[in-house]
């Protein structure tokens, strides 16, 4: 399984935590709490990856930290 970067920020205007995976364009989720945002982005990532594979596309490589 690929391991991707997750970015989480608090949105004052939406009053929630917004999570995204930079390597998977458009893969975003939100939650009322930080933990909820983590759970939601995991589900979103799973669905996003499933869609990429069903379309026959290659998965983007994860960014690696040195």
N, CA, C and O of each residue as an XYZ file, in Angstrom:
264
protein
N       0.852     -1.188      0.000
C       0.000      0.000      0.000
C       0.889      1.240      0.000
O       1.890      1.299      0.714
N       0.519      2.211     -0.793
C       1.253      3.478     -0.868
C       1.014      4.299      0.401
O      -0.057      4.240      1.004
N       2.016      5.050      0.785
C       1.888      5.937      1.948
C       2.036      7.365      1.451
O       3.106      7.767      0.995
N       0.959      8.124      1.542
C       0.926      9.482      1.025
C       0.964     10.515      2.145
O       0.630     10.228      3.295
N       1.376     11.713      1.780
C       1.393     12.848      2.710
C      -0.040     13.289      2.980
O      -0.894     13.218      2.096
N      -0.297     13.739      4.186
C      -1.604     14.287      4.530
C      -1.395     15.680      5.099
O      -0.566     15.890      5.984
N      -2.157     16.619      4.579
C      -2.118     17.994      5.063
C      -3.443     18.279      5.767
O      -4.513     18.040      5.207
N      -3.367     18.792      6.999
C      -4.594     19.109      7.748
C      -4.499     20.537      8.267
O      -3.519     20.918      8.907
N      -5.531     21.314      7.981
C      -5.608     22.708      8.445
C      -6.990     22.949      9.037
O      -7.965     22.294      8.668
N      -7.055     23.894      9.952
C      -8.364     24.284     10.481
C      -8.886     25.442      9.647
O      -8.175     26.424      9.433
N     -10.113     25.336      9.178
C     -10.756     26.390      8.399
C     -11.696     27.178      9.306
O     -12.719     26.666      9.757
N     -11.329     28.436      9.564
C     -12.204     29.282     10.390
C     -13.536     29.517      9.694
O     -14.587     29.493     10.335
N     -13.497     29.744      8.384
C     -14.729     30.059      7.661
C     -15.698     28.875      7.643
O     -16.914     29.068      7.663
N     -15.160     27.643      7.606
C     -16.012     26.455      7.606
C     -16.164     25.840      8.993
O     -16.988     24.949      9.198
N     -15.358     26.325      9.950
C     -15.368     25.840     11.320
C     -15.171     24.322     11.393
O     -15.895     23.617     12.096
N     -14.168     23.840     10.644
C     -13.853     22.418     10.656
C     -12.407     22.212     10.220
O     -11.753     23.137      9.737
N     -11.922     20.997     10.395
C     -10.588     20.623      9.929
C     -10.706     20.097      8.505
O     -11.579     19.283      8.206
N      -9.830     20.563      7.639
C      -9.829     20.149      6.240
C      -8.546     19.371      5.987
O      -7.451     19.858      6.268
N      -8.684     18.168      5.459
C      -7.536     17.306      5.170
C      -7.444     17.085      3.666
O      -8.455     16.989      2.971
N      -6.210     17.008      3.182
C      -6.011     16.723      1.766
C      -4.754     15.880      1.592
O      -3.897     15.822      2.474
N      -4.663     15.233      0.443
C      -3.481     14.454      0.087
C      -2.909     15.093     -1.170
O      -3.451     14.911     -2.260
N      -1.809     15.847     -1.026
C      -1.265     16.588     -2.166
C      -0.953     15.732     -3.393
O      -1.125     16.196     -4.520
N      -0.501     14.506     -3.199
C      -0.154     13.642     -4.331
C      -1.383     13.166     -5.107
O      -1.273     12.797     -6.276
N      -2.541     13.172     -4.469
C      -3.783     12.732     -5.109
C      -4.671     13.951     -5.334
O      -5.481     14.311     -4.479
N      -4.508     14.578     -6.494
C      -5.237     15.816     -6.793
C      -6.731     15.671     -6.551
O      -7.366     14.739     -7.046
N      -7.280     16.597     -5.790
C      -8.715     16.611     -5.532
C      -9.155     15.712     -4.392
O     -10.344     15.653     -4.081
N      -8.231     15.018     -3.768
C      -8.586     14.134     -2.659
C      -8.608     14.948     -1.369
O      -7.561     15.270     -0.807
N      -9.809     15.274     -0.912
C      -9.987     16.102      0.281
C     -11.120     15.549      1.135
O     -11.995     14.830      0.653
N     -11.081     15.903      2.411
C     -12.140     15.508      3.341
C     -12.134     16.527      4.486
O     -11.214     17.336      4.609
N     -13.163     16.471      5.308
C     -13.203     17.379      6.457
C     -13.840     16.669      7.651
O     -14.484     15.629      7.518
N     -13.634     17.268      8.815
C     -14.224     16.731     10.033
C     -14.325     17.803     11.093
O     -13.593     18.792     11.055
N     -15.219     17.615     12.030
C     -15.380     18.575     13.123
C     -14.175     18.560     14.057
O     -13.874     19.562     14.705
N     -13.490     17.427     14.126
C     -12.296     17.310     14.958
C     -11.134     16.853     14.075
O     -11.328     16.377     12.957
N      -9.926     17.012     14.608
C      -8.721     16.580     13.902
C      -8.781     15.079     13.618
O      -8.471     14.634     12.513
N      -9.182     14.312     14.622
C      -9.270     12.849     14.484
C     -10.313     12.467     13.441
O     -10.090     11.556     12.644
N     -11.435     13.149     13.443
C     -12.483     12.861     12.452
C     -11.971     13.163     11.037
O     -12.269     12.421     10.101
N     -11.211     14.236     10.880
C     -10.649     14.577      9.569
C      -9.681     13.493      9.096
O      -9.650     13.156      7.912
N      -8.892     12.949     10.025
C      -7.967     11.859      9.685
C      -8.747     10.636      9.189
O      -8.392     10.037      8.174
N      -9.804     10.273      9.908
C     -10.614      9.117      9.511
C     -11.261      9.344      8.150
O     -11.293      8.439      7.316
N     -11.769     10.537      7.928
C     -12.448     10.851      6.674
C     -11.480     10.871      5.492
O     -11.832     10.422      4.401
N     -10.257     11.389      5.695
C      -9.301     11.423      4.583
C      -8.835     10.016      4.241
O      -8.518      9.740      3.084
N      -8.787      9.125      5.218
C      -8.428      7.730      4.936
C      -9.470      7.101      4.016
O      -9.130      6.425      3.045
N     -10.746      7.334      4.334
C     -11.825      6.804      3.483
C     -11.765      7.423      2.089
O     -11.908      6.726      1.084
N     -11.551      8.738      2.039
C     -11.474      9.429      0.748
C     -10.296      8.912     -0.075
O     -10.418      8.729     -1.286
N      -9.156      8.677      0.578
C      -7.975      8.172     -0.119
C      -8.255      6.785     -0.691
O      -7.913      6.512     -1.841
N      -8.866      5.918      0.089
C      -9.178      4.570     -0.376
C     -10.062      4.618     -1.628
O      -9.810      3.901     -2.596
N     -11.085      5.457     -1.604
C     -11.985      5.588     -2.755
C     -11.269      6.206     -3.952
O     -11.472      5.782     -5.090
N     -10.439      7.200     -3.693
C      -9.691      7.871     -4.754
C      -8.750      6.878     -5.452
O      -8.690      6.830     -6.680
N      -8.030      6.101     -4.669
C      -7.110      5.106     -5.224
C      -7.885      4.042     -6.007
O      -7.466      3.627     -7.088
N      -9.001      3.614     -5.458
C      -9.841      2.620     -6.155
C     -10.268      3.143     -7.521
O     -10.229      2.407     -8.507
N     -10.677      4.410     -7.586
C     -11.110      5.011     -8.838
C      -9.951      5.085     -9.840
O     -10.124      4.766    -11.016
N      -8.778      5.503     -9.374
C      -7.601      5.594    -10.249
C      -7.295      4.229    -10.860
O      -7.052      4.121    -12.062
N      -7.307      3.200    -10.036
C      -6.997      1.852    -10.517
C      -8.075      1.318    -11.456
O      -7.759      0.660    -12.447
N      -9.344      1.593    -11.153
C     -10.440      1.143    -12.019
C     -10.346      1.779    -13.401
O     -10.721      1.166    -14.400
N      -9.842      3.017    -13.454
C      -9.691      3.711    -14.730
C      -8.436      3.270    -15.476
O      -8.193      3.693    -16.606
N      -7.643      2.416    -14.834
C      -6.441      1.900    -15.469
C      -5.256      2.845    -15.438
O      -4.296      2.673    -16.189
N      -5.321      3.845    -14.567
C      -4.221      4.802    -14.447
C      -3.211      4.326    -13.409
O      -3.519      3.499    -12.551
N      -2.000      4.868    -13.507
C      -0.959      4.566    -12.525
C      -1.138      5.451    -11.302
O      -1.512      6.619    -11.413
N      -0.865      4.880    -10.138
C      -0.920      5.674     -8.908
C       0.282      6.613     -8.856
O       1.391      6.228     -9.226
N       0.062      7.848     -8.395
C       1.186      8.765     -8.218
C       2.118      8.226     -7.126
O       1.674      7.578     -6.178
N       3.399      8.504     -7.275
C       4.369      8.100     -6.268
C       4.242      8.997     -5.042
O       4.046     10.204     -5.181
N       4.348      8.428     -3.849
C       4.339      9.248     -2.631
C       5.595     10.117     -2.561
O       6.658      9.747     -3.058
N       5.441     11.277     -1.932
C       6.607     12.121     -1.675
C       7.380     11.493     -0.528
O       6.792     11.064      0.465
N       8.691     11.441     -0.665
C       9.516     10.844      0.373
C      10.343     11.904      1.077
O      10.896     12.799      0.437
N      10.425     11.801      2.381
C      11.279     12.683      3.169
C      12.632     12.034      3.314
O      12.732     10.829      3.545
N      13.662     12.823      3.183
C      15.025     12.277      3.310
C      15.401     12.121      4.751
O      16.508     11.678      5.055
